[in-house]
Amino acid sequence: MVELRTLRAIVAGLRDSHLVRIFVGVATAAAIVGVAIPLRGTDPLPELVPAPQAMESADRTFFPRGPVRLGAGSRIIVRDAGLRGVASSLDEAFWSLTDVDVGLATTTTRLEARDGDVVVALDPGLEREEYRLEVTGAVEIRGGSPAAVSWGIATLLQISAYESGAVLVPRVRVRDIPAYPFRALVLDIASRPYALEQLQELVEFARFYKINHVQLRLINDDAVALPTSSLDTGRPWRVYARSDLRALETFAAERGVTVIPEIELLGAARALVSSRPGLFSLAEGHANPRSVHLARESAYEALDSIVGDAAQIFPRAPFIHIGGLDVSLRGFAADAETTEFMQAKGLESLAELQRYFTARVARMVSKRGRRPLIWDLPPKGAVPLPADVGILARGSSGEDVAEAVSDRRLVVNASPIPLDITPDRRGRMTELEAWSPLQWRHWSAEFPTGEAMELPSQVGVVGGAMPVWGLEGFLVLPALRRRLPRVAESLWSGAAGDGLSTRVDEVDATVMARLRPARVYARGRTDPEYDGPELNGADRFTEGVVVEAEPRVSGDRILVTFDGSDPAHLEGRRPGAMRLASSAPVRIQVHDPVGRVRGFPWLRFLERRPLDVRVTGGLEDEVTAVGEPIRFLDSVQVSVRWDEGEGKVRYSVSGEPPGPESALYEGPVAVGETARFRVRMFTEAGSPLGEAERVSLMRVTRISHLAGGLPARGSGPWRVPAANFVFDGLVDPSRHWTPPAWAENPWVEVDLGREVAVGGVTVYGSARGGRPGYRVAGAGSDGRWRPLVDRSRNAEGSVLEDKFEDEFDPQSLRVLRVELVRAADGSWPSLLEVAVLPPSLLTADRSTP
């Protein structure tokens, strides 16, 4: 087969018309004798993320005509009035990327398109999120809804090339529809306030990758950020302005994105409770600061008002999320008001009370024409949940995911691994590429999905959600930049396609050019998450840092402030190199030659962290001192690095902030016990330099016993793999087995594999406000259970103990079981380890029941 590029090269060298005629004759003869000459270009199709369902070249001429050029004189022709907002977002994007002003034509069905125009139209023959993009002489985008047209615009922006004053669009045809209809990004904007511009930037970012929902956590443990007249507004947290939230919803709608308000009313509601303690708190002595009162009518009236405020502020929101994350019912069992309420409502357990609360608040959402969402299903009980309740499933219980699917509920995968993004944890790129919306895995192995769980089919699962927890607003985009596209690919296309990493890199260049009209570079950073010269977040430095900024569009002006204020009042100039020697909030804004703001402002906090703390000798390899406690068996070495001569470094191991008189750091510090290591630099005069760095160190004790390392099982849906911690041979405070408050008669047991002689047990455990209560029983190969230890009265005590040793007459046992006893406050104890001991290992010193 003759390659087309070879023929093109020949034709390019022909200048005389008679030679062209000769060439055409040769080509004709080649066709007669069977030499294939394709009638379409061989240029590669453009890269897209997520990959479309179908894309092909629309240029089938023998001599390819090249891309369609959009520039001066091009128009956006809007065929339907409901598309003007979506079309205006395309106009804005073109101008931001290339300085091209494309006129929006008057809404009409009669205006004829010409070469270089863009036509957007609704097509009732397409599914709601289905779109068609065809680039011939003009660009035509048709969709089943404004959102679908927006996805076609996202494709157009991705495949185009940009040069000064022009947009070059390859001639292609795209047919596309998502595999999953629910594709969400969850932002925790109550814990860490975001500027309105940051939220708009993240919505634009989500649109590029066809993410159709952005969920905003407006009430959580840290703050009540929802503007509502039902609560005390004098609290020390930021409350967003109603006008800003409505402006954000409008901005999102113009990009096909819906905003979902989340108001945490049950699981992580510390701020809500503290805002009106007389209304939401349990009676004194039974306080549960993280849950509103579930058994008080006045509390339900206030919650109904809060739900109403959320519905009013977000009139377009199809869903309202009512929370239910990390629910604790501690204190309710001993509360007299709760007991009376449950008796009046015929509720027989705390599990049924939780279901009653969830159902009642869900109906508050439904009566306002919205669909209620929750985190995971509450425990099983006789109280039915409304059929329209959907779940963002964390996978805390594999059974609740299966139950929700079997009930034909809306199920959205919000698996902690690999979807969670936190200050200390975020999914690896390889995990994200391998993830499927049918897979769940929890960060903590205490949960059943600590080991991967996968559903056998797609039935019931409608999509996925990537949550961002506790990050400052300026850190979110850098954390999402390479991760959200990978999740979007699985949700839109059904699975990660070939060459995803390469495609993400190529598309990212266009996305960042749209969001960031200036390139900002720095030298001297130390943050391990982000390499390369261009600044994008979490930007730390130990000495000084040199910052340079340049506009992407020639002729633009850059304005900079170093206190976070709006630089619009400054005279525009290119600042050149800027050197920072201390932490500062930097805001960079780009204006075009006539003063219009281009793109989004660049907001970053450049943080000076003069100390670099590292730990060696733990159960992991050498790690930087951030995140969760570092576990070790015997001892670890803590080393600190800094610029010599800058000051003196002092430390403490008690967790107290070091002062100018604390121990002087003179070399690596050996730590052999659980400790909270803190270190800080001081001047010669004793003044602190920068913030104190900290790291938690947790000593783990290894013990040898008959059941050490054997697989265990427990009662209830929380049974595996956390039950394995009880018999893993490690006393590790970070790994324990704790049933939820609603559990009934929980137990954990181990099969020793054969009958062996057992003469006693040592139980390592803890309980809130007292000693752990439990009973121990054993069975031989005959399966007959016999009691061995009864420490049920421990649960009535008030002395904190964490180790109990019990000896009994030697028994020949195959299985040993520990049954927990509920404490006086209604909670269950935690088991860290149960050592099963032969008679030969017992000691004479015993604790007494």
N, C-alpha and C positions, 0 to 999 in steps of 0.2 A: 504494500500500500504506500502510495506517495504521500508523505506528510504535507499537510497544508502549509505549515510554516516554511517549508522548502520552496513551495510554489510562490508564497508571498515574497520571499527574498528575490526570486527570479523576476517577479512582476515589478518589484521596487526598483530594479535596475534597468527596466525598459522605459525608455523615454520617447522613442519615435513611434508614431501610430502604426506604421507598417510592421514593426517588431511586435507590437501588441497583437496585431491580427495573426501573426505567425504563432504567437504563444497560445492564442485562443484555439487555433487549429490543432496544435499539439495536444491541448487539453481535451479537445473533442475526440481526437484519435485515441487518446488514453482511455476515455470513457467507453469507446467502441470495443477496445480489446480487453476491457474488464478491469482497468486500473481505477480503484475507488478514490474519488476526490470528495471529501465531505463538504456539505453546503452550510456548515455552521462553524463558528469560531472554535479554536482550541484553547483560548484563554481560560484559565481556571475560573470557576464560579467564585463569587465573593464569600468570605468567611462570615458566619453568623453564630451568635450565641443568644438564645438556644437555637439548635439546628432546626430548620423548618421541616415540615412533613414532605414538601416537594419543592424543588427549585430547578429551573432549566433556563438555558439561554433563549432570549427572544429575538436574537439576531441571526437569521437564517440566510442572509445574503452571502454570495460568494466572496465578495470583498467586504469584510466587517466595517460597519459605519462608525464604530467607536462609541463612547458613552454619550448619553444625553446630557447636554449642558444647560444648567439652570443659572440664571444670572439676571442682569439688568433686563427688564421687560418681561420676566417670567411672572406668572400669576398663580395663586392658589384658588382654584374654582371650587366653591363649596356648594354641593348639590342639595344639601339638606340643612335647614336652619339649626338643627340640633348639633351640627358638627362645627359650628363657628369657634367654640372654645378649643376643641381638639386641633383645628386648623391653625389657630393663633399660636398654639404651642410649637407647631412646626415652623411657622414664620419666625418665632423668637429663636428657635434652635439654629436655623439657617443663619440668621444675623449674628448670633453669638459665635458660630464656627467660622464664618467666612466674611463677615461684614456685608452680606448680601441682604438687601431689603426686598422681600418678595411680597407683592401686593395681594391682599385678600379681596377677591372679586365679590361683587354683590351676589347674595344667594339667589341662584336661578337654575332652572333646568334647561334653558335655551342657549346659554352662552357656549359657543363652540370652543373646544380646547385646541391649542396650537402647539407646535413643537416647543419644548421647554416649560410648559405649564404643568402644574400638579392638580389633579382632580381628586376630590374626596367625596364619597357617596355611600349611603346606606343601601344594602341589598337584602331585601326580605327573603330571598332564597337561600341565604347563608345562615349557619348556626350563630348563636349569640356571640361567641368569641372567634368565629371563623373569619378570615380575611383573604383577599386576593390582591396581589401587587403585580402590575404589569407595566414595564418600562419599554415603550417603543419610541415614538417621537415625543409623546408626552408621558407623564407618570400618572397612572391611575391606581387609586387605592379604594377598594370596596370592602365593606365589612357588615356583619350582621347586627352591629350595635356601635355606638360611639367608641366603646372600649376596644372593639375589634379593629376599628379604623386606627385607633391609637397604636395598636400592636403593629399594624402595617406601617405607620409612621416610624416606629422604633426600628423596623427592618430597613426602611429607606435610609434612616440616619446612619445605621451600621454599615450598609453596603456602599455608601457614597464616599467619594474622595473630595477633599476640600482644598481649594487654592484661593488666592486672593481674588475676591470678587466673583467666584464661581463655585458651583457644586456640580460634580461630575458623577452621573449615575449610570452604572452598567445596565445594559439592556437584558433584563431577566424577567421571568414569570415565576411568581411564588404563590403556592397554595398552602395554607397553614391553618391549623387548629390545635389547641392544647390537648394533651393527654389527660391532664387533671385540671378541674375548673377552679380549685382553691389554691392560690399560691401567695403566701403571706410573708411579710417581714414584721417582726414584733419589736417595738422600741420601748424601752423602760424609761420614759421621759419624766416620771415622778422622782425616781432616785437621783437622776442627774439632769438638771434643767438643760434644755436645748434652746438655742436661738431659733426664731421662726425661719431665718434663712437656711439654717442647718437642716431643719425638717423638710423644707422645700427642696433642698439639694438631694436629700435622701429619697424623696418621692420621685424626682426626676431620674435618679439612679435606678430606682426600682422599675420605672417605666421602660428604660432601655432594655432591661432583661425580662420584660413582660410579667412582672410581679403585680398581681391585680389587687392586693389588699395590703395596707399598712396599719397594723394594730398599735394603738398608743395606750400604754399602761399609765393611767392618770391617777389611780389611787393604789397605793401599796404600803408596805411597812414604813417607808421613809417619808411620805408626803401625801397630801390630798391636793393634787395639782388641778383638779377639775373645778372650775368656778361654779359654786353652788351656794345658795342662800341657806341651805339646811345645816351648814357647819360653821364652826368658829373660824373666821378668816384671820384671826390675829396670831396664827401659828407661824413659827420661823421657817416657812418653806415658800417656795415660789408657786403662785397660782397663775395659770395662763389666762390671758385676756380672752373673753368670748370672741371678740373681733378677730384675734389672731387665729384661733382654732377654726372659725368659720372661713377665714381667708385661706387657711391651709386646705380645708375640705374642697373649696372651689378650685384651688390650684391643682389638687390631686385629680378631681373629676375631669379637668381639661386634659389630663394625661391618661385617662382610663383607669385610674386607681381609686379605690374606695377606702375611706378611713374608718376603722373600727375602734370605737372607744372601749377601753377595758377599765372597769371599776371593781377593784378587788374588795369584795364584801365579806369574805369568810376566812380564807387561809392566811393571807399576809396583810392584815388590816390594822396593824398597830397604830398608824397615823390616824385612821378613821376613829378608832376607839379613843385615842387620846384627845381628839378634837371635841368629843362630847362624852366624857366618861360617865356622867350621870345617866346618859341615855343608852350607851352601848356596853358598859362594863358589867361583869358579874358582880355579885355582892362581895363586900370586903372579906378577904380571907380565902376567896376562891378565884382570884383574878386570873384571867387569861388574856394578856395584852394583845394577842394576835388575832382574836376572833371577836366579832360583834356578838351581842347577846342574841341567841337563837330562840329565846323563849319569852320575849317581851313585845307586846303589841305596839307600844310606842316606838320601838326600834324599827319594826316593819313599816310603820307610817313614814319614818324618816328615810328609810331605804327607798321606798316608793318615790319620794320626792327627788332623791339623788338620781334614780333611774330616769325620771322625767326630765331632769336637767340635761343628762347626757343625750337623750333623744332630741331635745330641743336644740342643743348646740350643734349636733351633727344630723341635720335633717335627711341627708342622703344615705346615711349608714344603714346597710341592710341587716347588720348584726350589732348586738351589744354584748360584750363579754363581761360576765359577772364574777369571774375569778374562780377561787377554789384551789389555789396553789398551796401545797404544804399545810394542809388542814390539821389543826390540833384542837381537840375537844377537852383539853385538860381543864379541870375545875368544874365542868358542867355536872358531873355525876353527884357532886356534893352540894350543889346549889339548890336551895329549897324552892326558889321561884321556877327553876327548870323542872324539878320533879313535879310540881303542881301543874305546870303547863303541859308536860308530857301526859300526865294522867287525864287531863281534860281533853286532849287531842287523840287519846288512844294510842300513843307512841310507846313501844315497849323497850326501846334501846336507844343509845346515843346515835347509832347508825341510822335509825329511822328518823331521829330528830334532824340529822344532817340532810337526809333526803327531803324531809318536809320543808326545811329552809330553802334548799336548792329549787324545789318545785315551786314554792310560793314566789320567790324572787324572779324565777324564770317567767312566771305568768305576768309579773309587772312589766317585763320586756315585751312579751307577746301582745299584750293589750295595746301597746303603742305601735303595733305593726312591724316590729323588728323580730329577728330570730335570736334567741339566747344561746350564748356559747359559754362553756365552762372548761376548766382544766381537769381532765380525767373525770370518770364517773365516781359518784359517792359510793360507799359500800352498799352491798345488796340489802334490801329490806322490803317490807310490805308496802311502803309508800311509793306509788308510781311516779315516775318523772314524765313531764309532758313530752309528747312524741317529737316536738320541734326542737328539743334541746340538743345541740351539737357539741362535740368535744374536740379540743385541741389536746390530743393524747400524748402525755409524757411517757407512757409506758410504765408508770409506777407499779401497775399490776397487769401482767399479761392477760389475766382473766377479764379485766374491765374493757380492754380493747376488743377482745373477742365478743364480749357481751354487747358492746355498742354496735359492732358490725352485725351481729345476729338480730339486734333490735332495729336494724335498718336506719340507724342514726347517721347524721353527718359526722364523719370521722376525719380529722386532720392530723397528720403525723407531725408531732413536735418533739421528736426523739432527742434527748439531751446529747447523745453522741450520734452523729457528729455535728448536730445543728446548733447547739448552744454556743454563744460567744459571750464570755465573761472577762473580767480583768485578768483572770488567771488561767482560763481554759478556752480553747477554741479548736474546732475540728481541723485535722490535718487534710491537706489537699487530696491525698490518696484516699482517705476515708470518705470525703465528700464525693469524689468521682465514683466510688463503689457503692454509695448509698442508694437505696431504693425507698420510695414512699411506703413500701410494705414492711420495712425493717425498723425495729426499735432496739435501742441499747441505752442503758442508763449510766451516768457517770459513776454512781455509787453501786457497788456490788451488793449492797443491802437489798436492792430491789430485784424482782425477778428478771427484769431486762438488763441487769448488770452483765448478763450474758445475752448475746444477740437473740432476738425473737423476730420471726418473719411470718407474715400471713401467707397462706397458700395462693390467694388470688386477690385481684384488685377490687372485688365487689365490696362496697361500703366505704372504701377509703377515697376521699375526694381531693386530697392534695397534701401539702406540707407547709410548715411554718418555721422560719428561722428566727429564734429569739435572741435579742441582744440585751444582756443584763448588766446594769451597773456601770456602763462605760460613759465617760464624759462625751458630750456631743461631738467634739472635734476628733475623737478617736474612732468613731463608728465607721465612717466611710473607709479609712485605711484597713480596718478589720474585715469589712465586707468586700472590699475591692476584688479580691481573687476568690472569695468564698461564695458569695451569693450567685455569681454566674454559674457555678457548678451545680448548685441546688436548682437553679432555674432550668438548667438543661434537663435534669431528671424529671422535673414537674411538667415542663412543657412538652418535651420530646418523648418522655417515657423512660429514658435511660441515657446515660452519658454516651455520646457518640465518639467516633474516632477523632484523634487530634484535638481533643478538647483544650488541653493546656495551650497549644499554639493558637487556637481560635480565641481563647480568653485574652491572651496577650495582645493580639491584633485588634480586637474590638475595644479593649481597655483604652487604647490610645485615643480612639474617637470619643469614648465616653468621658475621659478625663479632660479632653479639649473642650467639650461642652460644659462640664461642670467647673473647670478651673481655667479661666482665661489668662492666667499668668503661670509661668513655670517658676517655681521657687526652689532654689538649691541651697544646700548647706554643707559645710565642712566642719567636722569635729563632733558629730553625734556618736552616741554609744548604744542606742537602743537596738537590741538583738532582733526585734520583730521585723524591722524595716531596713533593708539595705539599699544601696544605690544612692546617688547624690540628691535625688529630688525629694523634698520634704512632703510627707503625707500624713503625719500624725504620730502620737506617742514619742515626740521628739525630745530626747534627753541629751545632755552633754555634761562632761565632767570639767572641762577647762572653759574655753570660750568657743563660740560657734559663729562662723561667718555665713551670713545669709545674703543671697543675691536673688533678684526677681527680674523677669523679663516677660513682656506681653507676647501672647501667641499671635495676635493680629498686629501687623506693622502699623505704627502711628498711634497706637493706644497709649494712654498714660497710666502710671501706677501710683497709687496713693497708699501710704503706710502710716499706721499708728502703733505705738508700743504699750498702750494701756488698754487695748480692746475697744476703744471708742470708734465711732463712725468717722472715717477719714474724709468724708465728702466736703468738709469745710476747708481742707488743705488745698494748696495750689498743686496741680498735677505735675509730677516729674518722675523720671526714672531714677530711683534712689541710688543705684549702684550697689556696692557691697556694704553690708551693715554688720558690725561685729557686736555680739552680745556677750557680756561677761556675767550676767545674772539672769534669773528667770524672768520671763516677760510674756504677757498675752499680746500676740502680734495679729493685726488685722490688715489684710491687703485687699484693696479694691481696684478694679480696672475700669477706666472710663474710655469711651471712644473719643475722637477729636472734638465732638460737639457736646461732650459731657454726659452722655448716657451710660449708665452702669451696665457692664457686660458680664453675663454669667452670674455666678454666686461669689460672695466675698470669701476670701481665704482666711479662715479663723483657726489659729493654732496657739497652744501654750507651749513655748519653748522652755523646758524645765532644766535647771541646773541641778544635777545630782552628783555632788563631788565624790561620793563614796560608792565603791563597787564591792558588794559583799558576796562571797562565794562559800559554799559548803562542800567538803569532801568527806567520804567515809560513810555516807548514809546507805540506805538500801538501794538507792538509785545511783547513777553516775554523778559526777560533779554537776552541781546545779547552781544557778544564780538564785539568790535568796529572795524569791518572790513566791506568792501563791500559798498553797496549803502547807500544813506542817510537814517538815522533812523528817522522815522516819529513819531510825537507826537502831542497831542492835547493841553495840558496845560503846562506841564513842565516835564523835565527828570532830573535824577540824574546821573552824570558821576563820577565814582569812579576809582581810579588808585591803583594798587597793585605792590609792588616791594620789594626787599630785604632791610630790615631795616638797616640803618647805612651806606648804600653804597653811598648815595649822596642826594642832594636836588632835588625835582621835581617841575618844574615850567610849567605854562600853559598859553595859550591865547585862546580867543574865536573868534578872528577876522580872523583866517586862517593864520596869520603871524607866522613864526617859533618862538617859545619862546626863549628868551635869558636869561642870568644870572640875569637880573633885572626884568624879567616878574613876574607875580603873583605867589606866593609860594603856592603849593598845600598842604593844611592842613586837608583835608577831602573831602567828596563828594561835587561836585559842582552842584548847581541847575541852569539849563538853561531853560529859558522861551521863547526864540525867536530863529528863525533860526540862526544857528551859525556853524562855522567850528572850532571845538575844537582840539587844538594841545597841546601835552605835551612832555616834554623832561627832562632827568635827567642831572644834573650838579654836578661836584665836588665842594668841599668847595671853591676852588680857582676860580670857574666859568668856568671850561673846560667841554665841553659836553661829556656825556657818552652814546654812542650808538646813533641811529637815533631817530628822533621825531616820535611819534605815532600820528595818526590823525583820526578823525571821523567827518562826516558831520551830522548835526542835522537839521531837517526840521520841522518847526511848521506848523500844519494843522489847519485851522479854520473851525469850524462847524457852519453852518447857517441854519436857519429854514425858509422854504418857501413852496409855494403851490405844487411845482413839486419835492421837495426833495425826492429822493429815487425811483421815478417813472421810469419805463423803457423808454428809448429814442431810436430813430433811426436817421440815417443820410444818406445822399446821397452817392453813390459810393460804391466800394468794401471794403472801410475802415470803413463802417458804424457802426459795432457792434464789441466789446462791448465798444470801446473808447467813443462813443457817450453818454454812460451812465454816464461818468465822468462829463458831462456838467450839469447834474441834480441830482447828488448824495448827495448834501447837504454838500460837503466838498470843501473848497478852498485849493487844494493840488497841488503845483507846479510840483510834480513828476507825476501827473495824469491829462492829458489834451487831448483835441481833436484837432488834427492838420492834415488837408488834405495834401496830397503830392502836389508838385509844379504843376504836370500835371493835377490836378483835374479841372473840369469845373463846375462853379457855385455851390460850395458845400454848403450844409445846414444841420442843425440838428434840430429835433423837438421832442416835448413831448406831449403825450395825457394825459390830466388831469383826464380822466375817466368820467367826466360829466361837464356840463357847470358851471363855477364858476366866481365870480366877480374878475377881475384883474385890478389893477390900475397903474402898473408900473413894471419895471424890473431893476435889477442890474446885469451888465455884468462884470465878472472878466476875463481878457484876456491879451494877450501880442502879440507883433509883432516885428520882427527884424527891427531896425532902425526907428520905429515910433509907432503910436497908432493903435490898431486893428480897422479895418473898418468893419461895419456890418449893416444889416437891420433886423428889427423885424416885423413879421406879425402874425396875429392870425385869427382863424376861430371858429365859433360856431358849434352847431350840424348840421346846414344847410350846412356846408362845404364851405361857401363863405369866401374867404380870404380878409382881410382888413389891410392896412399898419398901424403900430403903432409907430415905431421908425426908423429914418433914420440917421445913423452915417457913411454913406459911405465916407464922406469927412475926416473922421479920417485917412484913409489910405494915405492921402496926407500930414499929419502932420509929425513933427519930434520930438515931445515931448513924452517921454516914460511915459505912464500911464497904470495902470493895473486894474482900477475900474471905471465903468461908471454907473451912476444912472439916470434913465429916468422915468418921470411920464406922464401919459396920462389920458384922460377921462376914467372913469371906463367902462370896457367892459365885457360882458358875453361871456367867451371863453371856448372852449373844447380843442383846439389844439393851441400850440404856436410854431412858427418856427423862427430860427435865420439863416439868409443867410449871408455868409462871403463875403467881398470885398477884392480883391487882392491889395496888397501894391505896391508902386511904383517900388520896386525892383523885382516884380514878385512873391513874396512869399505870402502864406496865413497866416493869424494870427492864434493864438492858443486860444482856449476857455478853461478856467479852470472850470468856474461855471456860470450858468445863473440862478439867483434867481427870481422866479415869485412871485410877491407880491400882496396881496390884498390891497385895498385902505386904510385900517386901519393901515398898517405897514409902509406906506410911511412917509418920513421925509421931512422937509422943505428945507434942504440943497441939492441942485442939481448941478451936473456938467452940463456944457453947451456944446452943440455940437461944 
